[in-house]
């Protein structure tokens, strides 16, 4: 299974870029995780709905057909690390690649959200984009470690 973290916005602060690269290096070859960042829509005087639609079009173009779409949304399903590990195992048995989608500053276009297979949340709190990306990669690594009895996770 290939797992893609699809995000809006290409530049991260150095601390976040370093943390993301660290977690990406930890994944074994049999569970490929990559980050694919698409350009944020310029904001100058555009309505929020138009910005979200343009970003949704970029995300749509970046996703291969048949990919399981998991939207990160503050109203998504609340999961523990153990439950995320169980969910990733179910995704792997499904046989499709998975894309975990982090929206832009205004969120994800409602029509694009409707195309998702599911929605999960990282936190009940609003997180800065860079921190959300780092946290998601860390939790995916933790999920892998739980599934493989790796000592990274301690119950």
N, C-alpha and C positions, 0 to 999 in steps of 0.2 A: 504494500500500500504506500502510495506517495501522499504526503500531507503537505499542503501549501497553506501558508498564512498569507492571505491576500489583504493588503492594506492600502489606504489612500495616503499619499504623502511620501516623498522619497528621502527627505533629510531628517536624520535623527541627531540629537545631541551626542557628543562623543561617548559619554558614559553609557548611553542606551545602545549605541552601535556596538561598543565593546562587549556589553552584556549579551546582546543578541548573538554576536559571533561566537562567544564562548558556549552558549547553549547549543547552537547549531552544530558545533564541532563534536559535541558529546553523543549525538545520535548515531547508532550503528548503521552500517550500510543497508541492512534489511528493513529499516524503517526510515526512509528518506523524508526529511523535513526541510522545506525551503521557504524563504520569504520572497514574495513577489509584491513590489510596491508600484502602484500606478499613480500617475500625476494627479494632484489635487486641482480642482477647477479654480481658475482665478476668480476672485470675489468682486472685483470692481463694479459696483452698482447693480449686480445681478440679484434677482430674487432667490431666496434660499431654495425654493422648489426647483428652479432651473439649475442651480449648482448641484443639487443632489441627483437630478436626472442625468446630468453630464457625467458625474462620477460613477453613477450606476452603469452607464453605457461603457465606460472604460473597464469597470470590473467585469461586466458581462463578456466583453471581448477577451479578457485575460483568462477566463475559465474554460477549460476544455469541456466539451459536451459529456454528459453523464457523470460529472463530478458531484459528489455529495456536498451540498452547501450547508454550512453551519455558520449562522450569523451570530456575532457577538452583540448582544443587546441587553440593556439594563432591565428589560422585562422578560428576558429569556429564563430558561430553567436554571435553578440554583443547583450546583453540583459540588460535592466534596471532591478532594483529590482522588479518593478511592473510586467514587462514582465516575469521574472522568476517565480513569484507567479502564473501568468496565465498559464505558461508552466507546473508547478507542478500540477495545477488543471487538466489540460488536461491529464497529465500522470496518475493521479489518476483515471480519468474516463476511461482510456484505460484498466484498470484492471490488468496490469502487474506490477511486481516489477521493480524498477529502480536501475541501478548502474551508478553512476557518477565516471568516471575513470580518475585518475591523473597518468600520466606516470612517468617514471624514469628520471634520469639525462639527458639521451639522447633522451627523448621523447618516443613516442609510435610507435611500429613497423607498417609500412605502411599497411601490410596485415591485421593486427588486427584492424587498423583504419577503414578499409573497412567493417568490420562487425558491425560498429556502426550504430545506428538508427539516431543519430544526433551528432553534435559537437557544443559546446558552448565555449565561452571564459570568463575568469574572468577579464582580463585586456588586454590592448594593450601592456603593458610592461611585460617583463619576471619577474616572481616572484620566490623567493626561495620556495622549496618544502613545507617546514613547514608552511610558510605564506599562500601558496595556500590552504593548507588543512584547516587552521583556517578560512580563508576568505570564502571558500566554505561552511563550516558549519554555519558560521554567516549568509551568504546569504540564505541558506536553512531555517534557523530559521526565518529570516526576511520574507521570502516568506510565511511561515506558519502564521506568525503574521498578514501579510497583508490579507490573505485569511480569517482569523478569527476575524478581526477587533480588534486585540489585540493592546494595546497602544505602543508596542515596536517601531513600525515604525511611523515616523511623516512625513507627506508629506510637 
